[in-house]
Amino acid sequence: MRQLRGQERAITANRQTSWAFADAFVAEDEALRWARDRAREAGLPSVSPGTGAALRLLAATADAKAVAEIGTGTGVSGIYLLHGMRPDGVLTTVDVEPERQQFAKTAFRAAGFAGNRARFIPGRALDVLPRLADGGYDLVFCDGDRLESLDYLAESLRLLRPGGVVCFEGVFADGRTVDGAAQPAEVLRVRELLRAVRESQELLPTLLPVGDGLLCAVRRA
């Protein structure tokens, strides 16, 4: 038994090292570093490089022309999404804080994207999303209020074209999602989201161990 515990510790350490390597695998340019610095100064989380690279890959795989993002932040995830999208693609990004979107606009320009590549909409996501076109999006990225996750899922299913992708950031919740101890309402809602996505007949899901957990699913054609 003592040997088995040692093996488990080794496996855990190896996985942590591998995850750290995956997050450091993609080099970030000056625009991304600037956006990260602004997020850090504002006390905001931003997607890890590994998560950003996964979003970029998914946007490119979907040949995305229209992407909706819930939670602009200072533009870190948006830069990754734009890099994966088609050259004529438009990112529609929603945030309750217009000040953050000003940072994102600056970051997008620094990354070399024309002003018409992004549409910034200030406001609460659940007020904005119903105004977006049914079936008009190739990818929806959700990085907003965890308590609204199930509502984001419902809106995403409406917004996505068949074959489109929905992604949710932060579903590990710093390890609390799988912790058996009593958890706050936002973590319980993430667990509900995971069950809903896994059991949905409309979605083909996967859970990627990048950053703080990236839940992805393709809407069946």
N, C-alpha and C positions, 0 to 999 in steps of 0.2 A: 504493500500500500504506500509505503514511504517513497518507493521508486516511482510509482505511478504519479504521485503528487509532484515529484520533480519533473516528470515528463510533461505534465500539464502546465507547470510554470514555464518550461522551455517553449512549449507550443505558444503560450500566451505572449511571451517575450518576442518570439519570432514573428508572430502576427503583428504585434505593435510596431516592430521594426519595419516590416514589409509595408504596413499602412503609411508609416512616416516616409518611407522611400517613395511610395506612389504619390504622395502629396508634394514631394520635392522634385518629382520627375520632370515636370513642365516648368521651364524658366518663364518668369514674368517680366514684362517690359516696364518702362518708366511710367506709362499711363496707368497700368494696373497697380504699381507700387504707390503712385500718388493717390489713387482712389482708396487703397487700403489705409494709407496714412490718415486720410480724412475720416474714414470710418472709425479708426482707432481713437482719434481725437474726440469724436462725437460719442464714443462709448457704444458704437453699433457693431454687431457681428457682421462678418462678410464671409462669403463662401470660401472654402479652402481652395488652393490651386488644383487639387485632385478633383474636387467637385466641379470647379469651373471647367476643367478639361473634359470632364464627362458631359457637361452641358453642351460644350462646343461640339463634341463628337456627335451627340444626339441631334443637335440642330443640323449638322452637316449630313448625317445619315438620312434625316427626314427631308433633305433638300429644302429646308424651311424658308419660306418667303414671308410668312406672317407668324410672329411669336408674341404671346402675351405673358407679361411678367407681373406677378403680385409681389411688391416690395422692391422698389428701385434701389433703396439704400444710397450709397455714393457711387454706384455704377460698376462695381467689380463683376457681378454676375452678368450684367448687361453687356460688358465688353466681351466676355467669353461667348455669350450667345450670338452677338453680332459677328464675331470672327467665324462662327460656324454656319451662319446663314448665307443665303445667296447674295450676290452683290447688290441686287435690287430689293432685298428683303427689308421689311420694316418691323422694328421692335416696338410694341405698345407696352409701356411700363407704367404701373400705377403705384402711388405711394401717398400716405396721408400727410407727409411732411414735404411741402414744396421746396423747402430749403435744401433738403437732401438731393432733390432732383436737379437743383442748380449745380451741385458738385458733380453729379452724373453727367450733365451736359458738358461740363468742362473736361471731364475724363474722356468722354466719347470723342470730343474734338481732338484731344491730345493723342488718342489712339488712331486718328486718321479717318474717322467716320464723318460723312457729310451730315448736315443738320436734318435732312429729310429721311435719314435712316432710322430715326427714333421718334415716337410720338409719346410725349409725357403727359399723363393725366393725373392731376392731384385729386385726392379724395379717398374715401374708404372703399376698399375693394368691392364689397358687396353692394355698394351703390353704383359703382362704375361698371362692373362686369355684365350686368343685365343689359347694358346699352351696346355691348359689342355683338358682332354678327354671329348668328348661328352657323356652325360648321366652317367658320372663316379662318381657323388657325391650325397651323401645323404642329405647334408645341405650346404648352402652357406650363410656366414655371411658377410654383407657389412657394413663397418665402415670406409669408405674412403671419398674422395672428393664429397661433395653433388652435385656439378655441373655435376658430371659424373654418378649420380644415375640411370638415365634411361638406360645408357650404361651398368651399372652393372646388371640391371634387364634383359636386353636382353641376356647378357652372362650367367646369372644364369639359365635362361630358357633352354639354350643349355646344361649347365653343369649338371643340376639336372636329376636324374632318375625320372620316374613317382612315385608319392608319396613322393618325396623329398621336403625339406623345404628351403625357402629363407627368410632371416631376414635383416632388415635395422635398424640401430641404429640412434637415434637422430632426429626422424621425427617430434618431437614437436618443435625443434629448439628454445628452451627456451621460448616457448609460442608464437613465431612469426608466426608460421604456421597458427594459427587461428586469428591473429591480423589483423584487417581491415586496418591498416595504411600501407603506402608504405613500401615495403620490398625489400631487396637485391636479386640479381639473384639466389643465392643459396637457399633461402627460396621459391622463385617461382618454382624452379626446384623440391623441395621436394613436393610442392603441385601437380605438374604434376605427380610425382612418385605415390603419394597416389591415384590420379584419375586412373592412368594406372593400378595399382594393383587391385583396387576395380572393375574396368570395364573389366579386362581380363577374357576371357573365359577359359584360361588355369589354372587359380589360384583360390584357396579358401582362402580368406584373413581374417585377424583379426588385430586389433591394440591394443597392450597391453600398459596400462598406468604404465609402470615401467621405472625408470630412466628418460631419456629425450624422451621417446616414442620408442617402439619397434614394427615396422611393420613386420608382419609375414604372409607367405602364403604357402600353400601346392600346389605343381604342380599336377594337376589332372592326374589320371592314364589313 
